[in-house]
């Protein structure tokens, strides 16, 4: 008997359109003889769209605006064997939807509430990884109220990290609101931007040498496996939103041209991070590799990475011999496992 799958896409984050692209790929790849898939697009206003509007949104690549904001109803997912919450960023990848589905008692693809929430929040990720002994760049936290009342304290923290540095909202994905700050006089503008998007902001030191950006995919629940390592190359100062989503601005190299020893070290650290953060199903773990010093520094853990057929995560597992259709099938199987 076919398994009934509810595929959620869109959502209220800045990665709404990316989610719709991912959903189209997954829809066409899940084997029809095994699964009966129903897509539901969530609009940017939080509406769960009916079938006609969902189809229109998937075809056009953008959900309609306007309409009443309705409460997310667990009943919307009743009668399904599993849910594939193909939602990126806040209100989708951060434990909110995962909590809804957990309350409803419906299995779903990906990490649970804890793994999703901790991995989405950059500050919590760093604190957990530090406790697990996983190397990272030097960093500091600032909260909005502190910046408003004690800006000099935050400036001292930034000076201790050294310039240039990065300023990032703690709880946003897709490189939104991130600034590279070259000089102390540029800090105010970067902080204002980041605090307009989040009440907590993270300051990150830069490495002495420009690092290589390498990524590895993780697949599994309590016995996860790591993919080959891939490398992202681009000419921009850092992997900002424009570079990430403009065709031709970045290139993927799989497998990354690394020694077997370094590649294995990356895979081992990625698996340690996946377990430390209590992730499940899938994750893409991103590292900085400073070739001159041999340093490996974990940058971030993405619990619902981009999922088009040309995205890094599926390409990493394709290099491991698991094609796109087999990969999405395996993810649904992992969702149905007892965990």
C-alpha positions in Angstrom: 0.0 0.0 0.0 1.3 3.5 -0.9 2.4 5.8 1.9 0.6 9.1 2.0 3.1 12.0 2.2 2.3 15.7 2.9 4.9 17.9 1.3 5.0 21.4 2.9 6.7 24.2 1.0 7.0 27.9 0.8 6.8 29.4 4.3 7.3 32.7 5.9 11.1 33.1 5.6 13.2 34.9 3.1 13.9 31.5 1.5 10.3 31.0 0.4 11.1 30.8 -3.3 14.0 28.5 -2.8 11.7 26.1 -0.9 9.2 26.1 -3.8 12.1 25.2 -6.2 13.1 22.4 -3.8 9.5 21.2 -3.6 9.1 20.9 -7.4 12.2 18.7 -7.5 11.1 16.4 -4.6 7.6 16.1 -6.1 8.9 14.8 -9.4 11.4 12.5 -7.7 9.4 10.6 -5.1 8.4 7.2 -6.7 4.7 7.2 -7.6 4.5 3.5 -7.0 5.5 3.9 -3.4 4.1 7.3 -2.4 1.0 9.3 -2.8 2.2 12.9 -2.3 0.1 15.9 -1.6 1.8 19.3 -1.7 0.7 22.2 0.4 2.3 25.6 0.0 2.4 27.9 3.0 2.2 31.6 1.9 4.6 34.3 3.2 1.7 35.4 5.5 1.4 31.9 7.0 -1.7 30.7 5.1 -1.9 27.0 4.3 -3.1 27.3 0.7 -5.8 25.1 -0.8 -4.9 22.7 -3.8 -5.6 25.2 -6.6 -3.6 28.0 -5.1 -0.8 25.5 -4.1 -0.5 24.3 -7.7 -0.4 27.8 -9.0 2.3 28.8 -6.5 4.4 25.7 -7.4 4.1 26.5 -11.1 4.8 30.2 -10.8 7.5 29.9 -8.1 5.7 32.4 -5.8 2.7 32.1 -3.4 0.0 34.7 -3.6 0.1 37.6 -1.1 -2.6 38.8 1.1 -5.5 36.8 2.7 -6.2 36.2 6.3 -3.5 34.8 8.6 -4.8 31.5 9.8 -3.5 29.4 12.7 -1.4 26.4 11.7 -3.7 23.5 12.3 -2.3 20.1 13.1 -5.5 18.7 11.6 -4.2 19.8 8.2 -1.8 16.9 8.4 -4.2 14.2 9.6 -4.4 11.1 7.6 -0.8 11.2 6.3 1.8 8.7 7.1 4.6 11.3 7.1 5.2 15.0 6.4 8.2 16.3 4.4 8.5 19.9 5.8 10.6 21.3 3.0 10.8 24.7 4.6 14.0 26.7 5.0 14.8 29.3 7.7 12.6 30.8 10.4 9.0 29.4 10.9 10.0 26.2 9.2 13.5 25.0 10.0 13.7 26.3 13.5 11.5 23.8 15.4 8.2 25.6 15.1 6.6 23.4 12.4 8.4 20.4 14.0 6.6 21.2 17.3 3.3 21.3 15.5 3.8 17.9 13.9 5.1 16.4 17.1 2.0 17.5 18.9 -0.1 16.0 16.1 1.8 12.7 16.5 2.8 12.7 12.8 6.2 11.5 11.7 8.2 14.0 9.6 11.5 14.2 7.6 14.4 15.8 9.4 15.4 16.9 12.9 13.0 17.2 15.8 12.2 20.3 17.8 15.5 20.4 19.7 17.9 19.6 16.8 16.1 22.1 14.5 15.9 24.9 17.1 19.5 24.6 18.3 20.9 24.3 14.8 19.0 27.3 13.5 20.2 29.6 16.3 23.8 30.4 15.7 24.6 31.3 19.3 23.1 28.0 20.6 24.9 26.0 17.9 28.2 27.5 18.9 27.7 26.9 22.6 26.8 23.2 22.0 29.6 22.7 19.5 32.1 24.3 22.0 31.0 21.9 24.7 31.6 19.0 22.3 35.1 20.3 21.6 34.5 21.1 17.9 36.7 24.0 16.6 35.1 27.2 15.5 36.1 30.8 14.7 36.3 33.2 17.7 32.9 34.9 18.4 30.9 37.1 20.7 27.2 37.7 21.4 25.4 41.1 21.6 21.8 41.7 22.4 19.7 44.6 21.1 19.1 46.2 24.5 22.8 46.1 25.3 23.7 47.8 22.0 21.1 50.5 22.8 22.3 51.2 26.3 26.0 50.1 26.4 27.3 50.4 22.8 30.9 50.9 24.0 30.8 47.4 25.7 29.9 45.8 22.4 32.5 47.9 20.5 35.2 46.6 22.9 34.0 43.0 22.2 34.4 43.7 18.5 37.8 45.2 18.9 38.9 42.1 20.9 37.9 39.9 18.0 39.8 42.2 15.6 38.9 43.7 12.2 37.7 42.8 9.7 34.9 40.7 11.3 31.4 39.5 10.4 28.1 40.6 12.0 25.2 38.2 11.7 21.7 38.0 13.1 21.6 34.9 15.4 18.5 33.3 14.0 18.2 33.9 10.3 19.3 31.7 7.4 20.4 32.2 3.8 23.1 34.8 4.6 20.3 37.5 5.2 21.5 40.5 7.2 25.2 39.5 7.3 27.8 42.2 7.0 31.5 42.1 6.6 32.9 45.0 8.7 36.3 46.1 7.7 36.8 49.1 10.1 35.4 50.1 13.6 33.6 53.1 12.0 31.5 50.6 9.9 30.3 48.6 12.9 27.2 50.8 13.7 25.6 50.3 10.3 26.2 46.5 10.4 24.8 46.3 13.9 21.7 48.4 13.0 21.0 46.1 10.0 21.4 42.9 12.1 19.3 44.2 15.0 16.5 45.2 12.6 16.2 41.4 11.9 16.9 39.8 15.3 17.3 40.8 18.9 20.5 38.8 19.2 23.5 39.3 17.0 26.7 37.4 16.7 30.1 38.9 16.0 32.6 36.5 14.3 36.3 36.9 13.8 37.8 36.3 10.4 40.6 33.8 9.8 44.1 35.2 9.1 44.0 33.7 5.6 41.0 33.4 3.3 39.6 29.9 4.1 38.3 27.3 1.6 34.6 26.6 2.2 33.9 22.9 2.3 30.6 21.1 3.0 29.6 17.6 3.8 26.1 15.9 3.9 24.9 13.7 6.7 22.1 11.1 6.3 20.5 9.0 9.0 19.1 9.0 12.5 21.0 7.2 15.2 23.5 5.7 12.8 24.2 8.5 10.4 26.6 8.4 7.5 28.7 11.2 5.9 28.9 12.0 2.2 32.1 12.8 0.3 33.3 16.4 0.9 32.4 19.1 -1.5 33.9 22.6 -2.0 32.2 25.9 -2.8 34.2 28.4 -4.8 33.3 32.0 -5.5 35.0 35.4 -6.1 32.9 37.5 -3.6 34.3 38.4 -0.2 31.9 35.9 1.4 29.0 33.7 0.5 26.3 36.4 0.7 22.7 36.1 -0.5 23.4 37.4 -4.0 26.3 35.0 -4.5 24.3 32.1 -3.1 21.3 32.6 -5.4 22.7 34.2 -8.6 23.5 31.6 -11.2 27.2 31.5 -12.1 28.4 33.3 -9.0 29.6 30.1 -7.2 30.7 26.7 -8.4 30.6 23.3 -6.6 33.5 20.9 -6.7 32.7 17.3 -5.7 34.7 15.7 -4.4 36.7 18.6 -3.0 40.4 18.5 -4.0 41.7 17.6 -0.5 44.0 15.0 1.0 42.3 11.8 2.2 43.3 12.7 5.7 41.7 16.2 5.7 38.5 14.9 4.0 38.2 12.2 6.7 38.7 14.7 9.5 35.9 16.9 8.0 33.5 13.9 7.8 34.3 12.8 11.4 33.8 16.3 12.8 30.5 16.7 10.8 29.2 13.4 12.3 30.2 14.6 15.8 28.3 17.9 15.3 25.2 16.1 14.0 25.1 13.9 17.1 25.9 16.7 19.5 23.1 18.8 18.2 20.6 15.9 18.2 19.9 16.2 14.5 18.0 13.5 12.6 17.3 12.6 9.0 19.6 15.0 7.2 21.9 18.0 7.6 24.6 19.8 5.6 27.6 20.7 7.7 29.7 23.6 6.5 33.4 24.2 7.4 36.2 26.7 6.8 39.4 25.0 5.9 42.5 27.2 6.3 45.0 25.5 4.1 48.0 27.6 5.3 47.5 26.5 8.9 45.7 23.2 8.5 42.8 24.6 10.7 39.3 23.1 10.3 36.6 25.4 11.7 32.9 24.5 11.7 30.8 27.3 10.3 27.2 26.1 10.4 24.8 23.2 10.4 21.8 23.4 8.1 19.1 20.9 9.0 17.0 21.4 5.9 19.4 22.4 3.1 18.4 23.5 -0.4 16.9 20.5 -2.2 16.8 21.2 -5.9 18.5 18.6 -8.1 21.4 20.9 -8.5 21.8 21.8 -4.7 24.9 20.8 -2.9 23.3 18.3 -0.5 21.8 16.0 -3.2 24.9 16.4 -5.3 27.1 15.2 -2.4 25.1 12.0 -2.0 25.0 11.5 -5.8 28.8 11.4 -5.6 28.3 8.6 -3.0 26.2 6.6 -5.4 22.8 7.6 -4.1 20.7 9.3 -6.8 18.2 12.0 -6.1 15.1 9.8 -6.2 16.8 7.2 -3.9 17.9 10.0 -1.5 14.4 11.5 -1.0 12.9 8.0 -0.7 15.5 7.2 2.0 14.6 10.4 3.9 10.9 9.4 4.0 12.0 5.9 5.3 14.1 7.6 8.0 11.1 9.7 9.0 9.0 6.5 9.5 11.6 4.9 11.7 11.0 4.7 15.4 13.1 7.5 17.1 
